Amino acid sequence: MLKKGFCAAFVISVFVLAVCLPVYSAEINMEKAKMKMVTQLYKGNIGNRALYGHPMLMRKGTKIASWREPAKLVVDNDSWFFFVDEQPGANWEHKAQYVLVNKISGAVKAIPAQTPPKNIMEHKPLNKRAEVEFQIIRSNPRLIRDKVVIKKPIKLLKQKRYAVLVSGGIDANHNYSRYWNDLSFMYKALKQKYGFSNDEIFVLYANGTHSPNEDLDGDGVDDVDDAATKANLTTVMNFIAANIPIDGKFFFYSTNHGGSSGGYNALLYLYGDEEWITDAAFAALTKNIKCAEAIYVMEQCYSGGMIDNILQAQTYPCSNPKVVAMSAARYDEVSWGADTEGEYDEYVYHWTSAIFGKTPTGAAVNADTNGDGKVTVGEAHAYATSKDSRSEHPQIGSCITGASDATLSAKIGVIPQKVIPKRVVPLR
């Protein structure tokens, strides 16, 4: 039988030992981290957002890259990383969040973002909306070939009119099928309605390939001229500037992703790392395209921010050309894929339908509001704006009276000679 004194001493020793030992809290697993993040940032309801998480713990010092920033985020403590797409269905750039949840304390740190992390394919979709988006992202690489075919130099021939169609897609995973469909629909309208030849149309698409073929209009001929890179775009635009006649016609059309650097500073994403063109750099390419009519249609996010630069670049005298620029969105907002019209982008789906006189399925469209037998680009813009049901506000601007009366036909319209230099129609 133990003595009472010994028992008391033993109890006191155990108590002291317990007090002296450090207290460790259990590490938070990914599921608990997700719950903390959703509760703190979204009051427990993620809503229609797409939520992704990286399955591996991010160690202190890890750099997480975005499209434009190689170190968008540097992990300050061992943490779980989540990516929240706040506007699934919109073109990038758009509102998103990079989120870190500390593995020990559970502290939640949110960093505003506008593009996915570059390693998005390493992440897991964590809700149904993310699963839907992730299926699309994973299927996108099938739209292009892994190995870029070495193409012959772009066939540059002197013409009286030119069209340039551009879609970069930034990378294989974010090169959506709707971008190819946008180009195909526009290409068909140019050839079948307005008589453009293959040699009058330059197509710069993704990495220069499309699977299963590069035939945009179903005539058995591949139509992609080269990859959508800044170098190729510069080559094509400079050639046109040097060769288009003063009584010629120029049409530029872009779709895919766009970005903003704040204010009216916009950019058009192309294909590949660090492949984009700013509004100022693009406007510089348009400056020397001196012709009777120049028409610009842009679908990408923040595309309204390109309009002021394009119009202010048109400084050459004349008999000034008609220059008109249209965009799917304002300088400060994103553009969207179609909601009910299929795999297209909302604004250009309706704009091209108006110009073509029919939808991709062949349903008749009449955008000739004044009944003169032709559809001007201004009428097409008005039609597309009236039909656009997404959260975007299409814009139009011009630098001369009557510019929006231009058409895509071979005939050049007669314009009044009252020139308003550097005029930009106010953006709403």
C-alpha positions as CSV (number, residue, x, y, z in Angstrom):
1,M,0.0,0.0,0.0
2,L,1.4,3.4,-1.0
3,K,2.0,6.0,1.5
4,K,-0.1,9.2,1.3
5,G,3.0,11.4,1.1
6,F,4.3,9.5,-2.0
7,C,0.9,9.8,-3.7
8,A,0.7,13.5,-3.2
9,A,4.2,14.0,-4.6
10,F,3.4,11.9,-7.6
11,V,0.2,13.9,-8.4
12,I,2.1,17.2,-8.0
13,S,4.9,16.0,-10.4
14,V,2.4,15.0,-13.1
15,F,0.6,18.3,-12.8
16,V,3.9,20.2,-13.1
17,L,4.9,18.1,-16.1
18,A,1.6,18.8,-17.8
19,V,1.9,22.5,-17.2
20,C,5.4,22.6,-18.6
21,L,4.7,20.7,-21.8
22,P,4.0,23.0,-24.9
23,V,0.4,22.8,-26.2
24,Y,0.1,22.0,-29.9
25,S,-3.2,22.5,-31.8
26,A,-4.1,20.0,-34.4
27,E,-3.2,21.0,-38.0
28,I,-6.1,22.0,-40.2
29,N,-6.8,19.7,-43.1
30,M,-7.9,20.9,-46.5
31,E,-11.6,20.3,-45.9
32,K,-11.6,22.3,-42.6
33,A,-9.6,25.1,-44.3
34,K,-12.2,25.2,-47.1
35,M,-15.0,25.5,-44.5
36,K,-13.2,28.3,-42.7
37,M,-12.6,30.2,-46.0
38,V,-16.2,29.9,-47.2
39,T,-17.6,30.9,-43.8
40,Q,-15.4,33.9,-43.4
41,L,-15.4,35.2,-47.0
42,Y,-18.9,34.2,-48.2
43,K,-20.9,33.7,-45.0
44,G,-21.0,30.0,-45.6
45,N,-22.5,30.2,-49.1
46,I,-20.2,30.1,-52.1
47,G,-23.2,30.8,-54.4
48,N,-22.6,30.5,-58.2
49,R,-18.8,30.9,-57.8
50,A,-16.4,28.2,-58.9
51,L,-14.2,27.0,-56.1
52,Y,-10.8,25.2,-56.6
53,G,-8.2,24.0,-54.2
54,H,-4.7,22.8,-54.5
55,P,-4.4,19.3,-53.0
56,M,-0.9,19.8,-51.6
57,L,-0.1,22.1,-48.7
58,M,1.7,25.2,-49.9
59,R,4.9,25.7,-48.0
60,K,6.2,29.0,-46.8
61,G,8.1,30.8,-49.6
62,T,6.1,29.2,-52.5
63,K,5.5,31.6,-55.4
64,I,2.1,31.4,-57.1
65,A,2.1,32.9,-60.6
66,S,-0.8,34.5,-62.5
67,W,-0.9,35.2,-66.2
68,R,0.9,38.5,-65.9
69,E,2.8,38.2,-62.6
70,P,5.3,35.4,-61.9
71,A,5.0,36.0,-58.2
72,K,1.4,37.2,-57.8
73,L,1.4,35.7,-54.4
74,V,4.3,34.5,-52.1
75,V,3.1,32.1,-49.3
76,D,4.0,33.6,-46.0
77,N,3.2,30.6,-43.8
78,D,2.5,26.9,-44.6
79,S,-1.1,27.2,-45.9
80,W,-3.8,25.7,-48.0
81,F,-4.4,27.5,-51.3
82,F,-7.8,28.1,-52.9
83,F,-8.8,29.8,-56.1
84,V,-12.3,31.3,-56.4
85,D,-13.7,32.3,-59.8
86,E,-16.2,35.0,-58.9
87,Q,-17.7,35.2,-62.5
88,P,-17.7,31.9,-64.2
89,G,-18.8,32.2,-67.8
90,A,-17.0,35.6,-68.3
91,N,-13.9,36.0,-70.4
92,W,-10.7,36.7,-68.5
93,E,-9.7,39.0,-67.0
94,H,-12.4,39.1,-64.4
95,K,-13.0,39.2,-60.6
96,A,-11.4,36.3,-58.7
97,Q,-9.7,35.6,-55.4
98,Y,-6.5,33.8,-54.4
99,V,-7.0,32.5,-50.8
100,L,-4.6,31.2,-48.2
101,V,-5.7,29.4,-45.0
102,N,-3.0,29.0,-42.4
103,K,-2.6,25.3,-41.5
104,I,-2.1,26.0,-37.8
105,S,-4.1,29.1,-36.9
106,G,-6.8,28.8,-39.6
107,A,-6.3,32.5,-40.5
108,V,-7.8,33.3,-43.9
109,K,-6.0,35.7,-46.2
110,A,-7.7,36.7,-49.5
111,I,-5.8,38.4,-52.4
112,P,-7.9,39.9,-55.2
113,A,-7.0,38.5,-58.6
114,Q,-8.2,38.8,-62.2
115,T,-6.9,35.6,-63.8
116,P,-6.4,32.0,-62.7
117,P,-3.1,30.8,-61.3
118,K,-0.9,29.5,-64.1
119,N,-0.9,26.0,-62.5
120,I,-4.7,25.8,-62.5
121,M,-4.6,22.2,-63.8
122,E,-3.0,21.1,-60.6
123,H,-6.0,22.1,-58.6
124,K,-9.2,20.2,-57.7
125,P,-12.7,21.5,-58.4
126,L,-14.4,21.7,-55.0
127,N,-18.0,22.5,-56.0
128,K,-20.4,21.7,-58.9
129,R,-19.8,24.9,-60.7
130,A,-16.1,24.4,-60.6
131,E,-16.6,20.8,-61.9
132,V,-18.5,22.1,-64.9
133,E,-15.8,24.8,-65.6
134,F,-13.0,22.3,-65.1
135,Q,-14.4,19.9,-67.6
136,I,-14.3,22.6,-70.2
137,I,-10.8,23.7,-69.2
138,R,-9.6,20.1,-69.5
139,S,-11.2,19.6,-72.9
140,N,-9.9,22.8,-74.4
141,P,-6.4,21.5,-75.3
142,R,-8.0,19.0,-77.7
143,L,-8.9,22.1,-79.9
144,I,-5.3,22.6,-80.9
145,R,-2.4,20.3,-81.7
146,D,0.4,19.9,-79.2
147,K,3.1,20.3,-81.8
148,V,2.9,23.5,-83.9
149,V,3.3,22.8,-87.6
150,I,5.9,25.0,-89.2
151,K,3.8,27.0,-91.6
152,K,4.9,28.7,-94.8
153,P,5.2,32.5,-94.4
154,I,1.9,34.3,-94.3
155,K,0.7,34.9,-97.9
156,L,0.8,38.7,-98.1
157,L,-0.7,40.0,-101.4
158,K,-1.7,43.5,-102.3
159,Q,-5.4,43.9,-102.1
160,K,-8.0,46.7,-102.0
161,R,-9.5,45.4,-98.8
162,Y,-8.3,43.3,-95.9
163,A,-9.8,41.6,-92.8
164,V,-7.8,40.5,-89.8
165,L,-9.4,38.0,-87.4
166,V,-7.5,37.4,-84.1
167,S,-8.1,35.0,-81.2
168,G,-5.2,34.0,-78.9
169,G,-6.8,32.2,-76.0
170,I,-3.6,32.8,-73.8
171,D,-2.9,29.0,-73.4
172,A,-4.3,25.6,-74.4
173,N,-6.5,25.3,-71.3
174,H,-8.2,28.7,-71.7
175,N,-8.6,28.6,-75.5
176,Y,-12.3,28.0,-75.4
177,S,-14.3,26.5,-78.2
178,R,-16.5,29.6,-78.4
179,Y,-13.5,31.5,-79.7
180,W,-13.1,29.2,-82.7
181,N,-16.9,29.4,-83.3
182,D,-16.8,33.2,-83.2
183,L,-14.0,33.2,-85.8
184,S,-15.8,30.7,-88.0
185,F,-19.1,32.6,-88.0
186,M,-17.3,35.8,-88.9
187,Y,-15.2,34.2,-91.6
188,K,-18.3,32.7,-93.2
189,A,-20.1,36.1,-93.2
190,L,-17.1,37.8,-94.8
191,K,-16.8,35.2,-97.6
192,Q,-20.4,34.2,-98.2
193,K,-22.2,37.5,-97.7
194,Y,-19.5,40.1,-98.7
195,G,-17.4,38.2,-101.1
196,F,-14.0,38.3,-99.4
197,S,-11.4,35.9,-100.8
198,N,-9.1,33.8,-98.7
199,D,-6.2,36.1,-99.6
200,E,-8.1,39.1,-98.3
201,I,-8.5,37.6,-94.8
202,F,-5.7,37.0,-92.3
203,V,-6.5,34.6,-89.4
204,L,-4.2,34.5,-86.4
205,Y,-5.5,31.8,-84.0
206,A,-4.0,30.2,-80.8
207,N,-0.7,28.5,-81.5
208,G,-1.5,28.4,-85.3
209,T,-3.3,25.1,-85.3
210,H,-6.8,23.8,-84.7
211,S,-8.0,20.2,-84.4
212,P,-9.3,18.3,-86.3
213,N,-8.6,20.9,-89.1
214,E,-8.2,24.6,-89.6
215,D,-11.1,25.0,-92.0
216,L,-13.3,27.9,-90.8
217,D,-16.0,27.8,-93.5
218,G,-16.2,24.1,-94.5
219,D,-14.8,24.4,-98.0
220,G,-12.0,21.9,-97.3
221,V,-9.2,24.5,-97.2
222,D,-7.3,25.3,-94.0
223,D,-7.8,29.0,-93.1
224,V,-5.5,29.7,-90.1
225,D,-2.5,31.7,-91.3
226,D,-0.4,31.6,-88.2
227,A,-0.3,31.8,-84.4
228,A,-1.8,34.7,-82.6
229,T,1.4,36.3,-81.4
230,K,2.4,39.9,-81.1
231,A,5.1,39.4,-83.8
232,N,2.6,37.9,-86.3
233,L,0.0,40.6,-85.6
234,T,2.6,43.3,-86.1
235,T,3.8,41.8,-89.3
236,V,0.3,41.6,-90.8
237,M,-0.8,45.1,-89.6
238,N,2.4,46.7,-91.0
239,F,2.0,44.9,-94.3
240,I,-1.5,46.2,-94.6
241,A,-0.5,49.7,-93.7
242,A,2.1,49.6,-96.4
243,N,-0.1,48.2,-99.1
244,I,-3.8,49.2,-98.6
245,P,-4.9,51.9,-101.1
246,I,-6.3,55.2,-99.9
247,D,-9.7,54.2,-101.2
248,G,-9.5,50.7,-99.6
249,K,-11.3,49.1,-96.7
250,F,-9.9,47.5,-93.5
251,F,-11.8,45.3,-91.0
252,F,-10.3,44.1,-87.7
253,Y,-12.0,41.6,-85.4
254,S,-10.8,40.2,-82.1
255,T,-12.2,37.7,-79.6
256,N,-10.9,35.8,-76.5
257,H,-9.4,37.3,-73.3
258,G,-8.6,40.9,-72.5
259,G,-7.1,42.7,-69.5
260,S,-6.9,46.0,-67.8
261,S,-4.0,48.0,-66.1
262,G,-6.4,50.4,-64.6
263,G,-8.5,53.3,-66.1
264,Y,-8.7,53.2,-69.8
265,N,-5.5,51.1,-70.1
266,A,-6.6,47.9,-71.8
267,L,-4.8,45.0,-73.5
268,L,-5.7,42.1,-75.8
269,Y,-4.3,38.7,-74.8
270,L,-2.7,36.6,-77.5
271,Y,-1.2,33.1,-77.2
272,G,1.7,32.1,-74.9
273,D,3.6,33.5,-71.9
274,E,3.8,37.2,-71.9
275,E,2.0,37.4,-75.2
276,W,-0.4,40.3,-75.3
277,I,-0.6,43.8,-76.9
278,T,-1.6,47.0,-75.0
279,D,-4.1,49.5,-76.3
280,A,-1.3,52.0,-77.0
281,A,0.8,49.4,-79.0
282,F,-2.2,48.3,-81.0
283,A,-3.3,51.8,-81.8
284,A,0.2,52.5,-83.1
285,L,-0.2,49.7,-85.6
286,T,-3.5,51.2,-86.8
287,K,-2.1,54.7,-87.2
288,N,-0.7,54.1,-90.7
289,I,-3.6,52.1,-92.1
290,K,-4.8,54.9,-94.3
291,C,-7.8,53.9,-96.2
292,A,-11.4,55.1,-96.9
293,E,-13.0,52.9,-94.2
294,A,-11.5,51.2,-91.2
295,I,-13.8,49.1,-88.9
296,Y,-12.8,47.6,-85.6
297,V,-14.9,45.0,-83.6
298,M,-13.6,43.7,-80.3
299,E,-15.1,41.1,-78.0
300,Q,-12.5,40.8,-75.2
301,C,-12.9,42.0,-71.6
302,Y,-12.2,45.8,-71.2
303,S,-12.3,46.2,-74.9
304,G,-13.9,49.6,-74.5
305,G,-10.6,50.8,-73.3
306,M,-9.1,50.1,-76.7
307,I,-11.4,52.5,-78.5
308,D,-10.0,55.9,-77.3
309,N,-6.4,54.9,-78.4
310,I,-7.5,53.6,-81.8
311,L,-9.4,56.8,-82.6
312,Q,-6.8,59.2,-81.2
313,A,-4.2,57.5,-83.3
314,Q,-5.9,58.5,-86.5
315,T,-4.1,61.8,-87.0
316,Y,-3.4,61.8,-90.8
317,P,-5.3,64.4,-92.9
318,C,-7.7,63.8,-95.7
319,S,-10.6,63.4,-97.1
320,N,-10.2,61.6,-93.7
321,P,-11.2,57.9,-93.5
322,K,-14.2,56.6,-91.7
323,V,-12.8,55.0,-88.6
324,V,-15.3,53.3,-86.3
325,A,-14.6,51.0,-83.3
326,M,-17.0,48.8,-81.4
327,S,-16.6,46.7,-78.3
328,A,-18.6,44.2,-76.3
329,A,-17.8,45.9,-73.0
330,R,-16.8,49.2,-71.4
331,Y,-13.3,50.0,-70.4
332,D,-14.0,48.9,-66.9
333,E,-16.0,45.7,-67.3
334,V,-15.7,42.1,-68.5
335,S,-17.3,40.5,-71.5
336,W,-19.2,37.2,-71.5
337,G,-19.8,34.0,-73.3
338,A,-23.3,33.6,-74.7
339,D,-26.0,32.6,-72.1
340,T,-28.5,30.9,-74.4
341,E,-27.1,31.2,-77.9
342,G,-24.7,28.3,-77.7
343,E,-20.9,28.2,-77.7
344,Y,-20.2,31.8,-78.9
345,D,-19.5,35.1,-77.2
346,E,-22.6,37.2,-76.5
347,Y,-21.9,40.5,-78.3
348,V,-20.2,39.2,-81.4
349,Y,-22.8,36.4,-81.8
350,H,-25.5,39.1,-82.3
351,W,-23.2,41.5,-84.2
352,T,-22.2,38.9,-86.7
353,S,-25.8,37.7,-87.0
354,A,-26.8,41.3,-87.9
355,I,-24.1,41.7,-90.5
356,F,-24.7,38.2,-92.0
357,G,-28.5,38.5,-91.9
358,K,-28.8,35.2,-90.1
359,T,-27.7,33.2,-87.1
360,P,-25.3,30.3,-87.2
361,T,-28.3,28.0,-87.4
362,G,-29.7,29.9,-90.4
363,A,-32.5,31.8,-88.7
364,A,-33.2,35.1,-90.5
365,V,-32.1,38.3,-88.8
366,N,-33.1,41.8,-90.1
367,A,-31.0,44.6,-88.6
368,D,-31.6,47.0,-91.5
369,T,-33.5,49.5,-89.4
370,N,-33.8,52.2,-92.1
371,G,-34.9,49.7,-94.8
372,D,-32.3,50.8,-97.4
373,G,-31.3,47.2,-98.2
374,K,-27.9,47.2,-96.4
375,V,-26.8,46.7,-92.9
376,T,-24.2,49.2,-91.7
377,V,-21.8,48.5,-88.8
378,G,-23.7,51.0,-86.7
379,E,-27.0,49.1,-87.3
380,A,-25.2,45.9,-86.4
381,H,-24.0,47.4,-83.2
382,A,-27.4,48.7,-82.3
383,Y,-28.9,45.3,-83.0
384,A,-26.3,43.5,-80.9
385,T,-26.7,46.0,-78.1
386,S,-30.5,45.4,-78.0
387,K,-30.1,41.7,-77.9
388,D,-27.2,41.5,-75.5
389,S,-28.6,40.0,-72.3
390,R,-25.3,39.7,-70.4
391,S,-23.9,42.1,-67.8
392,E,-21.9,44.1,-70.3
393,H,-22.4,47.4,-72.1
394,P,-21.3,47.5,-75.7
395,Q,-19.6,50.7,-76.9
396,I,-19.1,52.5,-80.2
397,G,-16.8,55.3,-81.1
398,S,-15.8,57.2,-84.2
399,C,-13.5,60.0,-85.3
400,I,-15.6,61.4,-88.2
401,T,-19.3,62.0,-88.8
402,G,-20.9,59.1,-90.6
403,A,-18.3,56.5,-89.8
404,S,-20.9,54.0,-88.4
405,D,-22.6,54.1,-91.9
406,A,-19.8,51.9,-93.2
407,T,-20.6,48.3,-94.4
408,L,-18.5,45.3,-95.1
409,S,-19.3,45.4,-98.8
410,A,-16.6,46.0,-101.3
411,K,-18.2,49.4,-102.2
412,I,-16.9,52.3,-100.2
413,G,-19.6,54.7,-99.0
414,V,-19.7,58.4,-99.6
415,I,-19.0,60.3,-96.5
416,P,-19.3,64.0,-95.5
417,Q,-16.0,65.8,-95.4
418,K,-16.6,67.4,-92.0
419,V,-13.7,66.0,-90.0
420,I,-13.8,66.0,-86.2
421,P,-10.2,65.2,-85.3
422,K,-9.6,62.9,-82.3
423,R,-13.2,62.7,-81.4
424,V,-14.3,59.8,-79.3
425,V,-18.0,59.1,-78.8
426,P,-18.4,59.1,-74.9
427,L,-18.4,55.7,-73.3
428,R,-21.5,55.1,-71.3
